[in-house]
Amino acid sequence: MLIRSISTRQRSELTNLRKPREFGCYSRTANDEIFVNDDRNLNYFYFTDDEFTKNQSIDLSAGRRQFEDRNETISDPCSMKGLLDTIKTTEEKVNRRLSADIITFRGIIRKLISYGIEDVKFTDPINLQVIVFDGQIFIKDVKQSSDLTKGNELQSNYGIDLGSFSGYKFETLTTIPRPFSEVSRDTIETRSKQIVSNRNEYASVVRTGIGSCKIILGAEIDAIFDFKPSAEEKEDNLGHYIELKCTKQIQSQRDCHNFEKKLFRTWLQCFLVGILRITYGFRDDTYQLRTIEEYQTSEIPQLVNPSMREQFNDAIKWYGCFIDWLLQTIPRDPKGTQIQAYRLTNGEQSLRLEQIDPSSEEYNTMVNNPDFINDAFKKWRQSLK
């Protein structure tokens, strides 16, 4: 049953944003183990100017055949288990439910905002699962067969397209697994020979929101730029994280325009959770790394062509409009015992929310999915009542 749809042309003047605050984190291993408030998978940015002088060429395509894909070892890369385990751990300390209207991932919100702002030819299709439980809205992405190889002519028999691989390779070449003082010289100097993998994940869990809506977001973090503050310092880690990206070097007006579109998406990705720094690696057509540039997230709206600048404000207006529509459309009764399930998809210049029949197999599969709202989280919330 179609509940309601919203046109992506709609906008709202609701633009007051809550400053993101990290309250937890987790590491997920290649074996799908979750370690709450554990930074074992947090990397540290380390790449000096000497790297270019020591190496006449840095090949971002080397080692593609050996790439280790998390889709091969993790049952559902879109799993909410780490996010909910972190929320549960925090709630256990205070013995109450965290105040939030929506609980989801940064990537999902970014995708929803992009769909309402950018040309749909360049945006990802929307296929999201929504559950209303304990008066809160939980949103999960649907696992794809492979988010790295789908529909890319460069895939060949390598299992990952070259563009995606070069991004992971750039991260491997510019990060180390622990602070510099704790890492051997051999570890630093042999990074070019290290097998590239996306199996280990470190994620930050952040409180944020827009208007009166309170949102909890999980966000995968690439690295720490300088240092991670100690617990005694009580300083937010968000100001120390860095986003790492890799793209083709700019050699034409078209390249410049394409890069500005990428900058917008990267700005949005960082802005949503309060990441202040972005570092881009620029490669040539043969996938040799040529230059590295650092950007401040707050400065990006002024760096693009003036004709694009309104897009940044427009993104926030669409964000506020969509969130307000979602909260008004979905009934939330914290005392209700029936779990509601919905499907959120894209239409033609619109987003559509459809309720799922509780007697259907789709409903049972979604509500009983351990990678969505797992039994331990449900039991914990019931114990609070």
Salt bridges, closest charged atoms under 4 A:
ASP32 OD1 - ARG28 NH1 3.72
ASP38 OD2 - ARG40 NH2 2.78
ASP39 OD1 - ARG178 NH2 3.93
ASP39 OD2 - LYS228 NZ 3.36
GLU51 OE2 - ARG191 NH2 3.08
GLU72 OE1 - ARG199 NH2 2.86
ASP76 OD2 - LYS140 NZ 2.82
ASP85 OD2 - LYS81 NZ 2.69
GLU91 OE2 - ARG381 NH2 2.89
GLU92 OE2 - LYS88 NZ 2.77
ASP101 OD1 - ARG332 NH1 2.99
GLU118 OE1 - ARG265 NE 2.99
ASP119 OD2 - LYS121 NZ 3.99
ASP124 OD2 - ARG110 NH2 3.48
ASP134 OD2 - ARG381 NH1 2.97
ASP134 OD1 - LYS385 NZ 3.23
ASP141 OD2 - LYS111 NZ 2.73
GLU182 OE1 - ARG178 NE 3.93
GLU201 OE1 - ARG28 NH2 3.09
GLU220 OE1 - ARG70 NH1 3.60
ASP226 OD1 - HIS240 ND1 2.81
GLU235 OE2 - HIS240 NE2 2.74
GLU243 OE2 - LYS245 NZ 3.56
ASP255 OD1 - LYS248 NZ 3.86
ASP284 OD2 - ARG290 NH2 2.85
ASP285 OD1 - LYS248 NZ 3.75
GLU294 OE2 - ARG277 NE 3.80
ASP314 OD1 - ARG11 NE 2.74
GLU354 OE1 - ARG343 NH1 2.76
GLU362 OE1 - ARG343 NH2 2.43
